[in-house]
Amino acid sequence: MDDISRLLQEAKPLYLQRKQIRNRVKYHCMVVAVVAIFTPIFIHTHQNNIDVGALYAELYSTDTNTEYYIDEFDAIGII
């Protein structure tokens, strides 16, 4: 019985250390996941302020003086 008690006493600090490392890894993974989820949302909402109503008004307008161009990505744009 003494051998088992001694082994458990030796194993307890190692178990607690590994448990702490696992918890730290879980925490870091959660932080990375939150950043990965919310960063594109913040970038999209702050840098690409697109007025969809103005875009549709421009696309469906009946103005005959609209000039079109093709940019370097072969996308058609309106001047």
N, C-alpha and C positions, 0 to 999 in steps of 0.2 A: 504494500500500500504506500510505503514511503516513496518508492520509485515513481508511482503515478502522480503523487502530490508534487514531487520535485519537478517532474516533467511539465505539469500544469503551471507551476510557478515560473518556469523558464519560458514557457510558451505564451503566457499572458502578455508580457510587454511586446512581443513580436506580433501577436494577434491585434493588440490595440494600435500598434504602428501601422500595420497593413490596413486596418479598418479606417484609420485617419487618412491614409493615402487614397483609398477607394472613395471616401467622401469628398476629398479634395478634387479627385478626377471627375466625379459626378458634378460638382459645383462648376468646375471649369467648362465641362461639356454643356451645361445649361447656359452659362454665360455666352459661349460661342453660338449656341443655337438661337438665343434671344437676339444677339447682334446680327446673325445671319438672316433672321426673319424680318427684323424691323429696319435694318439699314436700307434695303431697296425701297421701302415705303417712304422713308424720310428723304432719300435722294430724289425719288420720283415726284414727291409733292412739293419740294422746295426748288428744284432746279428746272423742272419742266412744267411751268405754269401755263397750261394750254387752255385756251378759251374755245371749248368745243362748239359753242353756239356761233361764234364768229367764223369758225372753220366751215360749218354747214352753211352759213349764210353766204360765204364766199364761193363754196362749191356749187350751190344751187341758185346762184344769182342769175338773172337774165341779161346781165351786162354783156354787150357784144364786143367791147374793147378790151377784153381780158386777153393777156398775152401769156403764153405758156413757154416754159423752158425745160430742158432735161439736164439735170446736174450730173456730177461725176459718178453717181451711183445708179444712173439710168432711172431716176425717179422724176416724175413730172411735177413741176412746181408752177405756181401762179405768181405772176409779177403784179 
